[in-house]
Amino acid sequence: MAAGASPTATTSAFGDGFWSLIPFTMQMCFIIIGGYVVAASPAAARVIEALARLPRSGRGAVSFIALLSMLVSLLHWGLSLIFGGLLVRALARREDLQLDYRAAGAAAYLGSGAVWALGLSSSAALLQANPTSMTPALLAITGVIPFTETVFLWQSLLLTVVLMAVSVTIAWMTVPIGPEIRTARGLGMDTGAKQASLPPRTRPGSVTIRSASQRNRRDDMPRFVLAMLALLYAAASIANGEDDLVGTWKLVSALMRDVENSEVSDAYGGPHPTGFLSYGRDHRMMAMAAYDKRIKPARVDQTTPEQRDQLFQTYFAYAGTFSVSDSSVQHHVEVSLNETWTGTTVTRDIKFENGKLILTTRPQLRPNGRTVVITLTWDKIN
């Protein structure tokens, strides 16, 4: 709003953006949680303790951490985050090792900072290898690109080896030595392998909640703003009829009213046109309709140019995204049978009546020179 956007536009942008981020957020949560569950498991703990006994010097330990962090990140960057941190704590518990805790901590996250994007959990490689993860526009340009053409290319593998060698060398050369070393004990860090104690729960699902006196009031402001935006977006969605709009609708009738003389007639060739309209919660839509009493050629390969022209004139279909404002819906056309519609916005006034959706066009000029308004009545398919 400080940049000039209206409250309505700000609320709508927040809501649309929030819901679009939910799948990505859940993916990141599963990656982090999955990495923690594996790295903190008893079997992994034994492996980490065994690995922590291998280095013979503090400098060697930092280089060792850097190498393992990058190797693990090639398998799973979320696992690398937890694994590297736990390995540093295990090495820091060794009293015979002068390990600089700062350098070790930095080395633990070299995997996420250097080579993870060249591994099996690479976001870009996974995106290009999965057609359902790409937008139709991107898929049309690049197609599906398998791992054999990204991660497993010899150029990628060579680059990975070079990056790891350079990173380990830098880790080795930058480790503090002598009196500059700061161990975990010297920094006052507790590296003991202890489980955090939680207060007993009195009922299933109970959590520990800080009292108002324990919370900083400034912490409440971001929560308040986010909560208000969420409430406003929900209210706007309900007010705009988005929840009622979502679903698949079947065309019942299409009536055309002449603006000049108010004469009403069938808009699509007769009283029984066929059509379907679909609105999704992802704000994507599709519409198609066929006129009543369309011709039906005997064979596709024997259709005459006149028949093809008539078939084109008596059918429309388009798809894209939609947005709702006040009492109208805007169809933002991305693909259409009639290419002149592509890239345009089609506005329809909305009205719900007896469980039916009534869409009314804005005045439009017909080929015969008459200005008309078309009313489309749709019945929801349950």
C-alpha positions in Angstrom: 0.0 0.0 0.0 2.9 2.3 0.6 3.8 1.9 -3.1 0.3 3.0 -4.1 -1.6 -0.3 -4.3 -5.2 -0.3 -2.9 -6.1 -2.3 0.2 -8.2 -4.6 -1.9 -5.4 -5.3 -4.3 -2.9 -5.8 -1.4 -5.2 -8.3 0.3 -5.9 -10.2 -2.9 -2.1 -10.4 -3.7 -1.4 -11.6 -0.2 -4.0 -14.4 -0.4 -3.1 -15.5 -3.9 0.6 -15.6 -3.1 0.1 -17.3 0.3 -1.8 -20.2 -1.1 0.5 -20.6 -4.1 3.4 -21.0 -1.6 1.8 -23.7 0.4 3.0 -26.7 -1.8 6.6 -25.3 -1.9 6.5 -24.6 1.9 5.4 -28.2 2.6 8.1 -29.6 0.3 10.8 -27.6 2.2 9.3 -28.7 5.6 9.4 -32.4 4.5 13.0 -32.0 3.3 14.2 -30.5 6.6 12.2 -32.8 8.8 13.2 -35.8 6.7 16.9 -34.8 7.0 16.6 -34.4 10.7 14.8 -37.7 11.3 17.6 -39.5 9.3 20.6 -37.6 10.7 19.3 -37.8 14.3 18.4 -41.5 14.2 20.4 -44.0 16.5 22.0 -45.6 13.5 23.1 -42.3 12.0 24.3 -41.2 15.5 26.6 -44.3 15.7 28.0 -43.5 12.2 28.6 -39.9 13.2 30.4 -40.9 16.4 32.6 -43.3 14.4 33.4 -40.7 11.9 34.3 -38.2 14.6 37.1 -40.5 15.8 38.9 -40.4 12.5 40.5 -36.9 12.3 43.9 -36.4 14.0 44.1 -32.6 14.1 41.8 -29.6 14.3 42.7 -28.5 10.8 42.2 -32.0 9.4 38.9 -32.2 11.2 37.6 -29.0 9.6 38.6 -30.2 6.1 37.0 -33.6 6.9 33.7 -31.9 7.9 33.7 -29.8 4.7 34.2 -32.9 2.6 31.5 -35.0 4.3 29.1 -32.0 4.2 29.4 -31.7 0.5 29.2 -35.4 -0.2 26.1 -35.8 1.9 24.5 -32.6 0.2 24.9 -34.4 -3.2 22.4 -36.9 -1.8 20.1 -34.6 0.1 20.7 -31.0 1.0 18.4 -31.2 4.0 20.2 -34.2 5.4 23.5 -32.3 5.0 22.3 -29.4 7.1 21.6 -31.6 10.1 24.4 -34.2 9.5 27.1 -31.5 9.3 25.9 -29.8 12.5 25.8 -33.1 14.5 29.3 -34.1 13.2 30.7 -30.8 14.4 29.2 -31.3 17.9 30.6 -34.9 18.0 34.1 -33.7 17.1 33.9 -30.8 19.5 33.3 -33.2 22.4 36.8 -34.7 21.8 39.1 -33.3 24.5 42.2 -34.4 22.6 41.3 -32.3 19.5 42.0 -28.6 19.3 39.1 -27.8 17.0 38.2 -24.3 16.1 34.4 -24.3 16.6 33.8 -21.4 14.3 35.6 -22.9 11.3 34.0 -26.2 11.9 30.6 -24.7 12.0 31.2 -22.9 8.7 32.6 -26.1 7.1 29.4 -28.0 8.1 27.3 -25.9 5.8 29.6 -25.9 2.8 27.4 -28.5 1.2 24.5 -26.1 1.1 26.8 -23.3 0.0 28.8 -25.0 -2.7 27.6 -28.2 -4.5 24.0 -29.2 -3.4 22.6 -27.8 -6.7 24.7 -30.3 -8.6 23.3 -33.3 -6.6 20.2 -35.4 -6.5 18.1 -32.9 -4.6 18.9 -30.0 -7.0 15.7 -27.9 -7.3 16.4 -26.9 -10.9 17.2 -30.5 -12.0 14.2 -31.9 -10.3 11.9 -29.3 -11.8 13.1 -29.9 -15.3 12.9 -33.7 -14.9 9.2 -33.6 -13.7 6.7 -32.3 -16.3 4.0 -31.7 -13.7 6.3 -29.3 -11.9 6.7 -27.0 -14.9 4.4 -24.4 -16.3 2.9 -25.3 -19.7 4.8 -22.4 -21.3 8.2 -23.6 -19.9 7.4 -27.2 -20.8 6.6 -26.2 -24.4 10.0 -24.5 -24.7 12.4 -27.0 -22.9 10.5 -30.2 -22.7 11.5 -32.7 -20.0 15.2 -32.7 -19.2 16.3 -35.9 -17.4 19.1 -36.2 -14.9 21.3 -37.8 -17.5 21.4 -34.4 -19.2 21.9 -32.3 -16.1 23.3 -33.9 -12.9 25.0 -36.8 -14.5 26.6 -35.0 -17.4 30.4 -35.5 -17.3 30.8 -31.7 -17.3 28.6 -31.5 -14.2 30.4 -34.3 -12.5 33.8 -32.7 -13.3 32.6 -29.3 -12.0 31.4 -31.0 -8.8 34.8 -32.5 -8.2 36.6 -29.2 -8.9 34.3 -27.3 -6.5 34.8 -29.8 -3.8 38.5 -29.8 -4.1 38.7 -26.0 -4.1 36.3 -25.8 -1.1 38.2 -28.3 1.0 41.5 -26.5 0.2 40.0 -23.2 1.3 38.7 -24.8 4.4 42.1 -26.2 5.2 44.0 -22.9 4.6 41.6 -20.7 6.5 41.5 -22.7 9.8 42.8 -20.6 12.7 45.9 -22.1 14.3 47.8 -21.8 17.6 46.5 -19.1 20.0 43.8 -18.1 17.5 41.9 -21.3 18.0 38.5 -21.0 19.7 37.2 -24.3 20.9 33.6 -25.0 21.8 34.6 -25.0 25.5 36.4 -21.7 25.1 33.3 -20.2 23.6 31.1 -21.5 26.4 29.2 -23.9 24.1 27.6 -27.0 25.6 28.2 -29.8 23.1 26.8 -32.6 25.2 24.6 -35.1 23.5 21.5 -34.4 25.6 17.8 -34.5 24.8 15.9 -31.3 25.6 13.5 -31.8 28.4 9.9 -30.7 27.9 7.3 -30.1 30.6 4.8 -33.0 30.9 1.8 -32.8 28.8 -1.6 -33.0 30.5 -3.6 -33.9 27.4 -3.0 -35.0 23.8 -1.9 -32.2 21.5 -1.1 -29.8 24.4 1.8 -27.4 23.8 3.7 -25.0 26.0 2.5 -21.5 25.4 4.4 -18.4 26.7 2.4 -16.0 28.8 1.8 -12.5 27.8 4.5 -11.3 30.2 7.1 -13.6 28.5 6.4 -12.4 25.0 7.8 -9.2 23.5 4.9 -7.1 22.4 6.8 -6.2 19.2 6.6 -9.9 18.3 2.8 -9.7 18.1 2.7 -7.1 15.5 3.8 -9.3 12.5 1.4 -12.0 13.6 -1.4 -9.4 13.9 -0.8 -8.1 10.4 -0.6 -11.5 8.8 -3.8 -12.6 10.7 -5.7 -9.5 9.5 -4.6 -10.0 5.9 -5.7 -13.7 6.1 -9.1 -12.7 7.5 -9.6 -10.0 4.9 -8.7 -12.3 2.1 -11.1 -15.0 3.4 -13.8 -12.4 3.8 -13.2 -11.0 0.3 -13.2 -14.5 -1.2 -16.6 -15.2 0.4 -18.0 -11.8 -0.5 -16.9 -12.2 -4.1 -18.5 -15.6 -4.3 -15.2 -17.4 -5.1 -16.1 -20.5 -3.0 -19.5 -20.7 -4.8 -17.8 -20.2 -8.2 -15.2 -23.0 -7.8 -16.3 -26.2 -9.6 -17.5 -27.4 -13.0 -20.6 -26.0 -14.6 -22.8 -27.1 -17.5 -24.4 -24.7 -19.8 -28.2 -24.5 -19.6 -29.1 -21.6 -21.8 -27.6 -18.7 -23.7 -29.9 -15.8 -24.4 -29.0 -12.6 -26.4 -30.7 -9.3 -25.8 -30.5 -6.5 -28.3 -29.4 -3.3 -26.5 -31.5 -1.0 -28.9 -34.8 -2.8 -29.0 -34.5 -5.2 -26.0 -35.4 -8.2 -28.3 -34.4 -11.5 -26.8 -33.3 -14.5 -28.8 -31.1 -17.6 -28.6 -27.5 -16.6 -28.6 -26.0 -20.0 -29.6 -28.1 -21.3 -32.5 -31.0 -22.6 -30.5 -32.4 -23.3 -27.0 -30.1 -26.2 -26.3 -26.4 -25.3 -26.6 -23.8 -27.5 -25.0 -21.0 -26.1 -22.9 -18.8 -26.6 -19.8 -17.1 -24.0 -17.6 -14.6 -24.9 -14.9 -13.1 -22.8 -12.1 -10.3 -24.2 -9.9 -9.0 -23.1 -6.5 -5.7 -22.5 -8.1 -7.4 -19.6 -10.0 -7.3 -21.4 -13.3 -10.3 -21.7 -15.6 -11.5 -23.3 -18.8 -14.6 -22.6 -20.9 -16.1 -24.3 -24.0 -19.4 -24.2 -25.7 -21.0 -25.6 -28.9 -24.0 -24.1 -30.6 -27.3 -25.9 -30.8 -28.0 -27.8 -34.1 -24.4 -27.8 -35.3 -23.7 -29.6 -38.6 -22.0 -33.0 -38.3 -19.9 -34.0 -41.4 -20.1 -37.7 -42.3 -16.3 -38.0 -42.3 -13.5 -35.8 -41.0 -11.4 -36.3 -44.1 -14.3 -35.2 -46.3 -15.2 -32.0 -44.5 -15.6 -29.1 -46.9 -14.1 -25.7 -46.4 -17.6 -24.3 -45.9 -18.3 -26.9 -43.2 -15.1 -26.2 -41.4 -15.8 -22.5 -41.4 -19.3 -23.1 -40.0 -17.9 -25.5 -37.3 -15.4 -22.8 -36.3 -18.1 -20.2 -36.1 -20.4 -22.3 -33.9 -17.9 -23.3 -31.2 -15.6 -21.5 -28.8 -13.1 -22.7 -26.2 -10.5 -20.9 -24.2 -8.5 -21.3 -20.9 -6.4 -19.3 -18.6 -6.6 -17.7 -15.1 -9.4 -15.9 -13.5 -9.9 -13.2 -10.8 -13.0 -12.0 -9.0 -13.8 -8.4 -8.1 -17.0 -7.0 -6.8 -19.8 -8.8 -8.7 -17.8 -9.8 -11.8 -15.2 -12.3 -12.9 -12.3 -11.7 -15.2 -11.1 -14.5 -17.5 -7.5 -13.8 -18.4 -7.2 -15.8 -21.6 -3.9 -17.7 -22.2 -5.0 -20.1 -25.0 -8.1 -20.0 -27.3 -9.6 -21.6 -30.3 -10.0 -18.1 -31.7 -6.5 -16.7 -31.5 -7.7 -13.1 -31.4 -8.9 -13.8 -27.8 -5.5 -15.0 -26.6 -3.9 -12.4 -24.3 -7.2 -10.6 -23.7 -9.4 -10.3 -20.6 -13.0 -11.3 -20.8 -15.3 -9.8 -18.1 -18.5 -11.4 -17.0 -21.0 -10.1 -14.4 -21.8 -12.7 -11.8 -25.2 -13.6 -10.2 -26.2 -16.7 -8.3 -29.9 -17.6 -8.5 -31.6 -20.9 -7.3 -28.2 -22.7 -7.3 -27.4 -21.6 -10.9 -24.6 -19.4 -12.0 -25.7 -16.5 -14.3 -22.9 -14.8 -16.3 -23.7 -11.7 -18.3 -21.4 -10.2 -20.9 -20.7 -6.6 -21.4 -22.3 -5.0 -24.5 -20.6 -6.4 -27.6 -20.9 -5.8 -31.3 -22.1 -8.7 -33.4 -21.1 -9.3 -37.1 -24.5 -8.1 -38.2 -23.8 -4.7 -36.6 -26.1 -5.0 -33.7 -25.0 -4.4 -30.1 -26.1 -7.2 -27.7 -25.7 -8.5 -24.2 -25.5 -12.3 -23.7 -26.7 -14.0 -20.6 -25.3 -17.5 -19.9 -27.0 -19.7 -17.3 -25.0 -22.6 -15.9 -25.9 -25.5 -13.7 -23.3 -26.9 -11.3 -22.2 -30.5 -11.8 -22.0 -32.3 -8.4 
